[in-house]
């Protein structure tokens, strides 16, 4: 018998979970495209060659790493007072995006199993087909998690915390272009993202 004073847990909502997964994937694609736009702007700020053909066939990891190199190389050579801070900030965004790339890959390349009881879906288990081996013990390590819309929403919030400052960097580059050694002094604030690594 349930206690009437005890708050009742809402039933598992699989549609909401799948919606959150879709939102995460679409938002991640926005970030990937923003990196590509930065990577197109740096070598050709005057858009002399349009449409740009570079950076289209790279994996997400290769794209982010390539754009990080372009950004660091460019900003290091500019006469900008806070260039070291901006480079550190951009590198923190890159690190955060690599963490979320792993999360996205886990979502997209896993099998999803419904956990049922009493004719209802009680949960969904994500399970990666790749199995790693613990080098110390030789035991198999399985990459699995019970998915919830709250957990995916938390990762979606992290994406937002990276997307805004990434957009600010792009806007700053537009103001600085065409990237002579003493760019215009319009300064776009970096924003205050929570870029610290979180426990997962």
BASEDREN-614011 format. One record per residue (C-alpha): residue number from 1; x, y, z; residue in three letters; chain. Coordinates in pm, whole numbers. Example, Ala and Ser with C-alpha at 12.3 -4.5 7.8 and 13.67 -1.06 7.14 Angstrom:
BEGIN
site seq->1 | east->1230 | north->-450 | up->780 | type->ala | mol->A
site seq->2 | east->1367 | north->-106 | up->714 | type->ser | mol->A
This chain:
BEGIN
site seq->1 | east->0 | north->0 | up->0 | type->unk | mol->A
site seq->2 | east->139 | north->343 | up->-91 | type->unk | mol->A
site seq->3 | east->166 | north->624 | up->160 | type->unk | mol->A
site seq->4 | east->-65 | north->912 | up->48 | type->unk | mol->A
site seq->5 | east->176 | north->1167 | up->198 | type->unk | mol->A
site seq->6 | east->471 | north->1033 | up->-1 | type->unk | mol->A
site seq->7 | east->526 | north->1206 | up->-339 | type->unk | mol->A
site seq->8 | east->455 | north->968 | up->-625 | type->unk | mol->A
site seq->9 | east->720 | north->916 | up->-889 | type->unk | mol->A
site seq->10 | east->604 | north->1007 | up->-1239 | type->unk | mol->A
site seq->11 | east->591 | north->714 | up->-1481 | type->unk | mol->A
site seq->12 | east->883 | north->675 | up->-1719 | type->unk | mol->A
site seq->13 | east->823 | north->881 | up->-2034 | type->unk | mol->A
site seq->14 | east->1015 | north->725 | up->-2324 | type->unk | mol->A
site seq->15 | east->889 | north->982 | up->-2576 | type->unk | mol->A
site seq->16 | east->1037 | north->1265 | up->-2370 | type->unk | mol->A
site seq->17 | east->1369 | north->1080 | up->-2347 | type->unk | mol->A
site seq->18 | east->1385 | north->1027 | up->-2723 | type->unk | mol->A
site seq->19 | east->1297 | north->1393 | up->-2775 | type->unk | mol->A
site seq->20 | east->1587 | north->1499 | up->-2551 | type->unk | mol->A
site seq->21 | east->1826 | north->1270 | up->-2741 | type->unk | mol->A
site seq->22 | east->1716 | north->1428 | up->-3069 | type->unk | mol->A
site seq->23 | east->1757 | north->1778 | up->-2926 | type->unk | mol->A
site seq->24 | east->2106 | north->1692 | up->-2805 | type->unk | mol->A
site seq->25 | east->2212 | north->1562 | up->-3147 | type->unk | mol->A
site seq->26 | east->2070 | north->1865 | up->-3334 | type->unk | mol->A
site seq->27 | east->2235 | north->2110 | up->-3091 | type->unk | mol->A
site seq->28 | east->2566 | north->1927 | up->-3117 | type->unk | mol->A
site seq->29 | east->2547 | north->1967 | up->-3496 | type->unk | mol->A
site seq->30 | east->2505 | north->2344 | up->-3444 | type->unk | mol->A
site seq->31 | east->2831 | north->2351 | up->-3246 | type->unk | mol->A
site seq->32 | east->3007 | north->2143 | up->-3511 | type->unk | mol->A
site seq->33 | east->2892 | north->2389 | up->-3778 | type->unk | mol->A
site seq->34 | east->3009 | north->2687 | up->-3571 | type->unk | mol->A
site seq->35 | east->3359 | north->2536 | up->-3553 | type->unk | mol->A
site seq->36 | east->3347 | north->2494 | up->-3931 | type->unk | mol->A
site seq->37 | east->3243 | north->2860 | up->-3976 | type->unk | mol->A
site seq->38 | east->3537 | north->2971 | up->-3758 | type->unk | mol->A
site seq->39 | east->3767 | north->2746 | up->-3960 | type->unk | mol->A
site seq->40 | east->3643 | north->2904 | up->-4282 | type->unk | mol->A
site seq->41 | east->3668 | north->3262 | up->-4154 | type->unk | mol->A
site seq->42 | east->4029 | north->3251 | up->-4032 | type->unk | mol->A
site seq->43 | east->4206 | north->3169 | up->-4363 | type->unk | mol->A
site seq->44 | east->3963 | north->3367 | up->-4581 | type->unk | mol->A
site seq->45 | east->3805 | north->3654 | up->-4383 | type->unk | mol->A
site seq->46 | east->3710 | north->3845 | up->-4698 | type->unk | mol->A
site seq->47 | east->3526 | north->3541 | up->-4839 | type->unk | mol->A
site seq->48 | east->3717 | north->3554 | up->-5166 | type->unk | mol->A
site seq->49 | east->3643 | north->3187 | up->-5234 | type->unk | mol->A
site seq->50 | east->3281 | north->3093 | up->-5182 | type->unk | mol->A
site seq->51 | east->3155 | north->2845 | up->-5093 | type->unk | mol->A
site seq->52 | east->3451 | north->2720 | up->-4892 | type->unk | mol->A
site seq->53 | east->3532 | north->2357 | up->-4964 | type->unk | mol->A
site seq->54 | east->3774 | north->2283 | up->-4681 | type->unk | mol->A
site seq->55 | east->3682 | north->2118 | up->-4348 | type->unk | mol->A
site seq->56 | east->3385 | north->1936 | up->-4498 | type->unk | mol->A
site seq->57 | east->3514 | north->1579 | up->-4493 | type->unk | mol->A
site seq->58 | east->3677 | north->1573 | up->-4149 | type->unk | mol->A
site seq->59 | east->3550 | north->1376 | up->-3853 | type->unk | mol->A
site seq->60 | east->3421 | north->1589 | up->-3569 | type->unk | mol->A
site seq->61 | east->3741 | north->1532 | up->-3370 | type->unk | mol->A
site seq->62 | east->3960 | north->1625 | up->-3667 | type->unk | mol->A
site seq->63 | east->3749 | north->1935 | up->-3735 | type->unk | mol->A
site seq->64 | east->3763 | north->2064 | up->-3378 | type->unk | mol->A
site seq->65 | east->4138 | north->1998 | up->-3349 | type->unk | mol->A
site seq->66 | east->4209 | north->2165 | up->-3684 | type->unk | mol->A
site seq->67 | east->4007 | north->2475 | up->-3595 | type->unk | mol->A
site seq->68 | east->4172 | north->2493 | up->-3252 | type->unk | mol->A
site seq->69 | east->4511 | north->2504 | up->-3426 | type->unk | mol->A
site seq->70 | east->4394 | north->2774 | up->-3668 | type->unk | mol->A
site seq->71 | east->4252 | north->2983 | up->-3382 | type->unk | mol->A
site seq->72 | east->4558 | north->2954 | up->-3157 | type->unk | mol->A
site seq->73 | east->4794 | north->3033 | up->-3444 | type->unk | mol->A
site seq->74 | east->4594 | north->3340 | up->-3546 | type->unk | mol->A
site seq->75 | east->4528 | north->3489 | up->-3203 | type->unk | mol->A
site seq->76 | east->4887 | north->3428 | up->-3088 | type->unk | mol->A
site seq->77 | east->5006 | north->3662 | up->-3362 | type->unk | mol->A
site seq->78 | east->4758 | north->3944 | up->-3295 | type->unk | mol->A
site seq->79 | east->4831 | north->4254 | up->-3090 | type->unk | mol->A
site seq->80 | east->4547 | north->4187 | up->-2846 | type->unk | mol->A
site seq->81 | east->4584 | north->4253 | up->-2476 | type->unk | mol->A
site seq->82 | east->4391 | north->3948 | up->-2351 | type->unk | mol->A
site seq->83 | east->4498 | north->3701 | up->-2622 | type->unk | mol->A
site seq->84 | east->4635 | north->3445 | up->-2373 | type->unk | mol->A
site seq->85 | east->4305 | north->3447 | up->-2182 | type->unk | mol->A
site seq->86 | east->4110 | north->3408 | up->-2508 | type->unk | mol->A
site seq->87 | east->4328 | north->3116 | up->-2618 | type->unk | mol->A
site seq->88 | east->4282 | north->2941 | up->-2281 | type->unk | mol->A
site seq->89 | east->3908 | north->3003 | up->-2300 | type->unk | mol->A
site seq->90 | east->3886 | north->2862 | up->-2655 | type->unk | mol->A
site seq->91 | east->4091 | north->2556 | up->-2553 | type->unk | mol->A
site seq->92 | east->3849 | north->2498 | up->-2262 | type->unk | mol->A
site seq->93 | east->3558 | north->2505 | up->-2507 | type->unk | mol->A
site seq->94 | east->3743 | north->2254 | up->-2728 | type->unk | mol->A
site seq->95 | east->3803 | north->2023 | up->-2430 | type->unk | mol->A
site seq->96 | east->3436 | north->2043 | up->-2331 | type->unk | mol->A
site seq->97 | east->3327 | north->1971 | up->-2689 | type->unk | mol->A
site seq->98 | east->3550 | north->1664 | up->-2701 | type->unk | mol->A
site seq->99 | east->3384 | north->1533 | up->-2382 | type->unk | mol->A
site seq->100 | east->3039 | north->1591 | up->-2528 | type->unk | mol->A
site seq->101 | east->3149 | north->1434 | up->-2858 | type->unk | mol->A
site seq->102 | east->3216 | north->1114 | up->-2666 | type->unk | mol->A
site seq->103 | east->2872 | north->1138 | up->-2508 | type->unk | mol->A
site seq->104 | east->2711 | north->1193 | up->-2850 | type->unk | mol->A
site seq->105 | east->2902 | north->896 | up->-2994 | type->unk | mol->A
site seq->106 | east->2783 | north->679 | up->-2708 | type->unk | mol->A
site seq->107 | east->2423 | north->781 | up->-2779 | type->unk | mol->A
site seq->108 | east->2446 | north->728 | up->-3155 | type->unk | mol->A
site seq->109 | east->2644 | north->404 | up->-3159 | type->unk | mol->A
site seq->110 | east->2478 | north->213 | up->-2876 | type->unk | mol->A
site seq->111 | east->2197 | north->-39 | up->-2868 | type->unk | mol->A
site seq->112 | east->1888 | north->73 | up->-2676 | type->unk | mol->A
site seq->113 | east->1699 | north->-186 | up->-2472 | type->unk | mol->A
site seq->114 | east->1362 | north->-121 | up->-2313 | type->unk | mol->A
site seq->115 | east->1329 | north->-243 | up->-1957 | type->unk | mol->A
site seq->116 | east->968 | north->-353 | up->-1911 | type->unk | mol->A
site seq->117 | east->755 | north->-460 | up->-1620 | type->unk | mol->A
site seq->118 | east->382 | north->-502 | up->-1589 | type->unk | mol->A
site seq->119 | east->336 | north->-419 | up->-1955 | type->unk | mol->A
site seq->120 | east->500 | north->-78 | up->-1917 | type->unk | mol->A
site seq->121 | east->838 | north->59 | up->-2019 | type->unk | mol->A
site seq->122 | east->1016 | north->132 | up->-1691 | type->unk | mol->A
site seq->123 | east->1346 | north->248 | up->-1837 | type->unk | mol->A
site seq->124 | east->1584 | north->239 | up->-2131 | type->unk | mol->A
site seq->125 | east->1935 | north->98 | up->-2114 | type->unk | mol->A
site seq->126 | east->2204 | north->224 | up->-2351 | type->unk | mol->A
site seq->127 | east->2476 | north->-31 | up->-2420 | type->unk | mol->A
site seq->128 | east->2781 | north->18 | up->-2640 | type->unk | mol->A
site seq->129 | east->2879 | north->-284 | up->-2850 | type->unk | mol->A
site seq->130 | east->3245 | north->-211 | up->-2782 | type->unk | mol->A
site seq->131 | east->3392 | north->-394 | up->-2486 | type->unk | mol->A
site seq->132 | east->3714 | north->-277 | up->-2320 | type->unk | mol->A
site seq->133 | east->3939 | north->-485 | up->-2100 | type->unk | mol->A
site seq->134 | east->4072 | north->-369 | up->-1765 | type->unk | mol->A
site seq->135 | east->4452 | north->-402 | up->-1809 | type->unk | mol->A
site seq->136 | east->4504 | north->-470 | up->-1438 | type->unk | mol->A
site seq->137 | east->4246 | north->-746 | up->-1394 | type->unk | mol->A
site seq->138 | east->4165 | north->-863 | up->-1746 | type->unk | mol->A
site seq->139 | east->3795 | north->-815 | up->-1671 | type->unk | mol->A
site seq->140 | east->3561 | north->-694 | up->-1942 | type->unk | mol->A
site seq->141 | east->3437 | north->-336 | up->-1903 | type->unk | mol->A
site seq->142 | east->3096 | north->-265 | up->-2053 | type->unk | mol->A
site seq->143 | east->2989 | north->90 | up->-2140 | type->unk | mol->A
site seq->144 | east->2625 | north->99 | up->-2031 | type->unk | mol->A
site seq->145 | east->2389 | north->341 | up->-1865 | type->unk | mol->A
site seq->146 | east->2024 | north->372 | up->-1781 | type->unk | mol->A
site seq->147 | east->1909 | north->675 | up->-1976 | type->unk | mol->A
site seq->148 | east->1676 | north->939 | up->-1839 | type->unk | mol->A
site seq->149 | east->1553 | north->1259 | up->-1994 | type->unk | mol->A
site seq->150 | east->1701 | north->1445 | up->-1694 | type->unk | mol->A
site seq->151 | east->2049 | north->1302 | up->-1760 | type->unk | mol->A
site seq->152 | east->2034 | north->1389 | up->-2131 | type->unk | mol->A
site seq->153 | east->1895 | north->1735 | up->-2042 | type->unk | mol->A
site seq->154 | east->2199 | north->1793 | up->-1820 | type->unk | mol->A
site seq->155 | east->2430 | north->1719 | up->-2113 | type->unk | mol->A
site seq->156 | east->2215 | north->1946 | up->-2330 | type->unk | mol->A
site seq->157 | east->2268 | north->2225 | up->-2077 | type->unk | mol->A
site seq->158 | east->2643 | north->2166 | up->-2099 | type->unk | mol->A
site seq->159 | east->2616 | north->2205 | up->-2476 | type->unk | mol->A
site seq->160 | east->2448 | north->2541 | up->-2424 | type->unk | mol->A
site seq->161 | east->2725 | north->2646 | up->-2186 | type->unk | mol->A
site seq->162 | east->2974 | north->2580 | up->-2466 | type->unk | mol->A
site seq->163 | east->2766 | north->2707 | up->-2759 | type->unk | mol->A
site seq->164 | east->2724 | north->3062 | up->-2630 | type->unk | mol->A
site seq->165 | east->3095 | north->3138 | up->-2571 | type->unk | mol->A
site seq->166 | east->3189 | north->2963 | up->-2897 | type->unk | mol->A
site seq->167 | east->2953 | north->3201 | up->-3075 | type->unk | mol->A
site seq->168 | east->3118 | north->3492 | up->-2891 | type->unk | mol->A
site seq->169 | east->3460 | north->3386 | up->-3020 | type->unk | mol->A
site seq->170 | east->3321 | north->3371 | up->-3373 | type->unk | mol->A
site seq->171 | east->3169 | north->3718 | up->-3336 | type->unk | mol->A
site seq->172 | east->3500 | north->3854 | up->-3206 | type->unk | mol->A
site seq->173 | east->3684 | north->3710 | up->-3504 | type->unk | mol->A
site seq->174 | east->3438 | north->3881 | up->-3739 | type->unk | mol->A
site seq->175 | east->3511 | north->4215 | up->-3565 | type->unk | mol->A
site seq->176 | east->3887 | north->4158 | up->-3585 | type->unk | mol->A
site seq->177 | east->3894 | north->4052 | up->-3950 | type->unk | mol->A
site seq->178 | east->4078 | north->4084 | up->-4185 | type->unk | mol->A
site seq->179 | east->4331 | north->3998 | up->-3911 | type->unk | mol->A
site seq->180 | east->4613 | north->4247 | up->-3944 | type->unk | mol->A
site seq->181 | east->4850 | north->4250 | up->-3649 | type->unk | mol->A
site seq->182 | east->4658 | north->4533 | up->-3475 | type->unk | mol->A
site seq->183 | east->4290 | north->4443 | up->-3509 | type->unk | mol->A
site seq->184 | east->4003 | north->4679 | up->-3437 | type->unk | mol->A
site seq->185 | east->3948 | north->4734 | up->-3068 | type->unk | mol->A
site seq->186 | east->3589 | north->4612 | up->-3059 | type->unk | mol->A
site seq->187 | east->3594 | north->4359 | up->-2779 | type->unk | mol->A
site seq->188 | east->3325 | north->4094 | up->-2754 | type->unk | mol->A
site seq->189 | east->3296 | north->3957 | up->-2398 | type->unk | mol->A
site seq->190 | east->3379 | north->3592 | up->-2360 | type->unk | mol->A
site seq->191 | east->3076 | north->3521 | up->-2145 | type->unk | mol->A
site seq->192 | east->3078 | north->3324 | up->-1826 | type->unk | mol->A
site seq->193 | east->3038 | north->2960 | up->-1923 | type->unk | mol->A
site seq->194 | east->3085 | north->2685 | up->-1668 | type->unk | mol->A
site seq->195 | east->3369 | north->2515 | up->-1847 | type->unk | mol->A
site seq->196 | east->3505 | north->2320 | up->-1554 | type->unk | mol->A
site seq->197 | east->3508 | north->1944 | up->-1608 | type->unk | mol->A
site seq->198 | east->3216 | north->1778 | up->-1437 | type->unk | mol->A
site seq->199 | east->3194 | north->1439 | up->-1278 | type->unk | mol->A
site seq->200 | east->2998 | north->1199 | up->-1493 | type->unk | mol->A
